[in-house]
Amino acid sequence: KINAKGAADLRNPEAESFVLDPEIKNVEFMDLVKLVGRENTSFSGPLSLSGHLETQTGPGTGPLAGLSGNLTANMGKGRVKALGPFGETLVEMLSLVSLKVFQTGKLLNEMNTEGIEFEKIDLKASFDNGMAKMEDFFLDSSGLDVRGAGTADLVNEKLDLGVGLMLFSTLHKIMRVIPLLGKAASNMVTLYYVIKGPMNNPKVRAAPGLNLTEPGKEILDAPGK
């Protein structure tokens, strides 16, 4: 199910304004990607999305430069593969981990074949004049969790993100009753990264000093950010 309501002021062609309230409920993400003419994507699974977006164009500026509003997205059970920006970046993060750490080798193999199965993905983002702030991203799977926050400059196509990657020693969720971010546990390791640069080819750097306070809400004390 896909619904949208909105309005457009076309009286001044040099300063057009648009308002959109999108609503998507349990639509296969791969089908949405195909609608916009793309074939390869990192994710498969049912997507639900809602929010409010506004934008106004000006002389020499496109709609992204004036984009403001918010979006909340959730994806149900699905898979993530080593395709597209997210999948390729996740593979790069895993590649920086020793294959001896828990299931790293198995996860890399799954990413490059059938994909890692996840339980859910949650995303909250806000927009202000073409700058997107990812307030909370969370991917929950049996072998790893990913939590992140940061910004994306949509006009200049640049990323500046902090990410926490949690690897677990067991695939059995009953063994995972432990804090995701906080005190260390024997069956979990948490690794931190900074992802920064052009959207189509960002640089991934390990950042041991990164501190995600209130998981995914704020990124502080990242050396060299």
Salt bridges, closest charged atoms under 4 A:
ASP9 OD2 - ARG11 NH2 2.81
ASP21 OD1 - HIS52 ND1 2.45
GLU23 OE2 - LYS25 NZ 3.29
GLU54 OE2 - HIS52 NE2 2.72
GLU110 OE2 - LYS106 NZ 2.36
ASP122 OD2 - LYS120 NZ 3.37
ASP136 OD1 - ARG147 NE 3.38
ASP140 OD1 - LYS173 NZ 3.43
ASP140 OD1 - ARG176 NH2 3.63
ASP145 OD2 - ARG176 NH2 2.92
ASP160 OD1 - LYS225 NZ 3.21
